[in-house]
Amino acid sequence: MDQNQKGSLDTKKQPKNINNDLRFTNKVVKDGLRNVASHHVESFNYAMDKCLPRINQYMLTAEVTKPEKSDIGYSFNKMSIWFEDFELRTPERSGVNSSILKNEIKGSDNSKMYPYECRMRSLTYSAPLYATVARKFDKEPEERVTMCLGDLPVMVTSKFCNLNGLDEDQLAKKKEDGYEFGGYFIINGNERIIRMLIMNKRNYPIAF
């Protein structure tokens, strides 16, 4: 039985005019395919690292002033509320932020949510978005509290993804492809990507 019958590729019978640089080799996968979605990942990281904190600069302070005539007994004359900071954390399983959960369980590998689990369970790969809210009554000292505003979808392999920084062996242990390059979201178990170019449908009337 020759090599072709065994299922392997006989390189001797390959055409000589094929450029080795164009073949689907491990070098092409590592150096080429992993950079295919790098612009998506870098854009998401920039939006969360740079743009998200800048939101505070454009959010006005909410002020509540005691009306001159009111049947309600206000304990203050003026109250101010504003956001100070936003923080996007890494994806976690539901219930991890519960107060009854032990501290040693939080942050462990068992509490982390991975893309494979979201695909299998038809879940959205998302992370909690926390905000620091400050308030002040009249001339009293300011009070601050950190609260969760909700979950925000996380791009796979971004710096907020639990797969970030893993090598090929570690990715395989998390049931991911060793050459996973990310750049997409997982919404309700389905992989979704942001299209860089959107074309109108052909032969489809559009009214403005």
C-alpha positions in Angstrom: 0.0 0.0 0.0 1.5 3.3 -1.1 1.3 6.7 0.7 -1.9 7.8 -1.0 -3.8 4.7 0.0 -2.7 5.3 3.6 -4.4 8.7 3.5 -1.2 10.8 3.6 -0.1 13.3 1.0 2.5 12.3 -1.5 4.6 15.4 -2.0 6.6 13.8 -4.9 3.5 13.9 -7.1 2.7 17.6 -6.4 3.2 20.1 -9.3 6.6 21.8 -9.1 5.1 25.3 -9.9 3.2 25.5 -6.6 4.6 28.3 -4.4 5.4 26.9 -1.0 4.5 30.2 0.6 0.9 29.8 -0.5 0.3 26.4 0.9 -1.8 25.9 4.0 1.0 25.1 6.3 1.5 25.7 10.1 3.5 28.8 9.4 0.8 30.3 7.3 -1.8 29.5 10.0 0.3 31.0 12.8 1.6 34.1 11.0 -1.3 34.7 8.6 -4.7 33.5 9.9 -4.1 34.8 13.4 -3.8 38.3 12.1 -7.0 38.1 9.9 -9.2 39.4 12.7 -6.6 41.4 14.5 -8.3 44.7 13.5 -11.5 43.6 15.0 -9.8 42.6 18.3 -7.8 45.8 18.5 -10.8 47.9 17.8 -12.8 46.3 20.6 -9.9 46.6 23.0 -9.5 50.3 22.1 -13.2 50.9 22.6 -13.2 49.3 26.1 -9.9 50.7 27.2 -10.0 54.3 25.8 -13.5 55.1 24.7 -15.5 53.7 27.6 -13.7 55.8 30.3 -14.2 58.9 28.1 -18.0 58.6 28.4 -17.8 60.2 31.9 -16.6 63.4 30.2 -19.8 63.8 28.3 -22.3 62.6 30.9 -23.9 65.4 32.8 -24.5 65.4 36.5 -28.1 64.7 37.5 -29.3 67.2 40.1 -32.5 67.0 42.2 -33.5 70.2 43.9 -36.1 70.5 46.6 -39.2 72.4 45.3 -40.3 75.5 47.1 -43.8 74.2 47.6 -44.3 70.5 48.1 -46.2 68.2 50.4 -43.3 65.7 50.4 -40.8 66.2 53.2 -37.4 66.3 51.6 -34.4 65.6 53.8 -32.1 67.6 51.5 -32.2 70.8 49.5 -30.0 69.5 46.6 -28.8 66.1 45.6 -26.3 65.4 42.9 -25.6 62.0 41.2 -23.0 61.2 38.6 -20.9 58.4 37.2 -17.2 58.3 37.9 -15.8 55.1 36.3 -16.8 52.2 34.1 -15.2 48.7 34.2 -15.8 45.7 32.0 -14.8 42.5 33.6 -14.3 39.0 32.2 -17.1 36.6 31.5 -18.4 34.6 34.5 -21.0 32.0 35.1 -24.3 33.2 36.5 -24.4 33.3 40.3 -20.7 34.1 40.7 -21.4 37.6 42.0 -23.8 36.2 44.6 -23.0 37.2 48.2 -23.3 33.6 49.4 -20.5 32.5 47.1 -17.3 31.9 48.9 -14.4 34.3 48.1 -12.1 31.5 47.2 -14.4 30.4 44.4 -14.5 33.8 42.9 -11.9 34.3 40.2 -11.1 30.6 40.0 -11.2 28.7 36.7 -14.5 27.1 37.7 -16.2 30.4 37.8 -15.1 31.5 34.4 -17.3 31.3 31.3 -15.7 30.1 28.1 -16.9 30.4 24.5 -17.3 26.6 24.1 -19.9 26.5 26.9 -21.8 29.4 25.4 -22.0 27.6 22.0 -23.3 24.4 23.6 -25.8 26.0 25.9 -27.0 28.7 23.5 -25.8 31.5 25.7 -24.3 34.9 25.1 -20.6 35.3 25.8 -20.8 38.4 27.8 -19.2 40.1 30.8 -20.6 42.3 33.6 -20.2 46.0 33.2 -19.6 47.8 36.5 -19.9 51.5 37.2 -18.9 53.6 40.2 -21.8 55.9 41.0 -21.3 58.9 43.3 -23.9 61.1 45.1 -23.8 64.1 47.3 -26.5 65.7 49.5 -26.0 69.4 50.1 -22.6 69.9 51.8 -22.3 66.4 53.1 -19.3 64.2 52.0 -19.6 62.3 48.8 -20.8 58.7 48.8 -19.7 56.1 46.2 -21.0 52.7 45.4 -20.0 50.2 42.6 -22.9 48.5 40.9 -23.4 46.2 37.9 -25.2 47.9 35.0 -25.7 44.7 33.0 -23.8 42.4 30.7 -22.0 43.4 27.6 -21.0 41.0 24.8 -17.3 40.3 24.8 -15.3 39.7 21.6 -13.5 36.3 21.5 -9.7 36.5 22.1 -9.9 40.2 23.2 -8.2 41.2 26.4 -11.5 40.8 28.2 -11.9 37.2 26.9 -10.9 34.3 29.1 -9.0 32.8 26.1 -6.7 35.8 25.8 -3.0 34.8 26.2 -3.6 31.0 26.0 -1.3 28.9 23.9 -2.3 26.1 21.5 -2.3 23.4 24.2 -4.3 25.5 26.6 -6.8 26.4 23.9 -7.3 22.7 23.2 -8.0 22.0 26.9 -10.7 24.6 26.7 -12.2 22.8 23.7 -11.2 25.5 21.3 -9.2 25.3 18.1 -5.5 25.7 18.6 -5.4 28.3 15.9 -8.4 30.3 17.2 -8.0 33.9 16.1 -11.3 35.3 17.4 -12.7 38.7 16.3 -16.3 37.7 16.7 -19.1 37.6 19.3 -21.2 34.7 20.5 -24.9 35.7 20.8 -27.4 33.0 22.0 -24.9 30.3 21.0 -24.3 31.7 17.5 -21.1 33.3 16.2 -21.7 36.8 15.0 -19.2 39.1 13.3 -19.3 42.8 12.5 -19.2 43.3 8.8 -16.8 45.9 7.6 -18.7 46.4 4.3 -22.5 46.3 3.9 -23.9 46.2 0.4 -27.5 46.8 -0.5 -29.6 44.0 -1.8 -29.9 43.7 -5.5 -33.3 44.2 -7.1 -34.7 45.3 -3.8 -36.5 48.7 -3.6 -35.3 51.0 -0.9 -37.2 54.2 0.0 -35.7 57.1 2.0 
